[in-house]
Amino acid sequence: MPRDYSRTLRVADQIQRELADLIRNELKDPRIGMITLTSVEVSHDYSHAKVFYTTLHSEADNFLTARGLEHAAGFLRSHLSHRLKLRVIPQLHFIYDESVERGVRLSQLIDRAMARDGSAEE
């Protein structure tokens, strides 16, 4: 079991690297601008892959990016099949990763709380 698990992680890493390259160099969809793939989770049977991504755009632009990625999923999967030596190429499911955004908001809240505590002590 542990050996199988590490293979799943290696496959997920390889998918992440290949997708990042494909998105950067092969996709011409204007809806998909600068995105960062934060992680990939592959099911144990390799039939599905959750691809987490983040952008620096507004919420409205994120919607367009999501639509563009959904539209490109078949193209990306097809190109992955040429790059990966797997019997099964997973269906790609793109999911916006809110953790970066959440981290920034949390950091801002902490900064504000620290600033208030600093002014209360004076």
N, C-alpha and C positions, 0 to 999 in steps of 0.2 A: 504493500500500500504506500509507504513513504516514497518508494522509487517512482511509482505512478504519479504521485502528487508533484514531485519535483519536475517530472516531464510536462505535466500540465502547466506549471509555472514557466518552464522554458518555452513552451509553445505560445503561451500568452505574451511573453516578452518578445518573441520573434514576430508575432502578429502585430504588436504595438510598433516595433521598429519598421516593419514593412509598410504598414498603413500610413505611418507618419511620412515615409518617403513617397508613397503613392499620392497622398493628399497634396504634398508640397510640389511634386514634379509632374504628375499626370492629370490631376483634376483641373478642369477649366471652368467650373461652375462659379459664377461671380458671387453667389450667395455664401460660399464657403471662403472666408478670408483667412486671417491668421488664427489658427486654432492650435491648441496644445493637447495632445493625447496624454491624459494623466495616468490611466491604467487600463488594463484589459483583463477581464475574467472569463475564462473558458470553462464550459461545462465538462464534466468528466468524460463524456462520450464525444467531445469535440464538435457537437452539432450546433452549438450556439456560443456566441462570444458577445459579452457586454463590453462596449468600448466607451470609456468615460473620457470626456473632453471638456475643455474650458476655453473661453474666449475673453477678449477684453472689450467686447461690444455691449451695447445696451440690451435690455430684455427683448425689444422688438427685433433687433438684429439677430439675437440668439434664436428666435423663432425661425427666421429665414435660414440661419445656419443649420438648424435641426432639419428643416425641410430639404435643404440641399444635400445633407448627409444621408437622409432616408432615400432620396432619389438616386444617390450615387452608390448605395450599398451593393447592388448587383454588379456594377462595374468594378468596385473595389474587391469584391469577393472573387470575381472572375480573374482579376490580375493577381490576387493572392494565390490562387490555385497554380499559377505558373511559377511563383516564387517559393512556395512552401512544399516540402516533400511529405505531405499528409494524404492519407486516403480520403479523409472527410475534411472539407473546408467548411468552417462554421458559418451559419447565418449571422450577419452582423447586426447588432442592436446598439445604436448610438444613444448615449445617456449624458445629458449635461451634468457636469460635476460641480455642485454648488459648494464644495468644501473650501475652495480657495476664496470665494466670495464671502462665505460664512466666517472664515479666518480673518479676513480684512475687517469685517464688521465687528467681530469680537475684539480685535486689537484696538479699534477706534473706541469702543466702549471702555476698555481698560484704560486707555490713555486719558479719556475724559474723567473717569473716576479718580485716577491718580492726580490729575490737574486740580480737581475739586478738593481732594484731601490735602494737597499742598497749600492751597489758598486758605483752608480752614485752620491750619496749624499756625499761620502767621499772626 
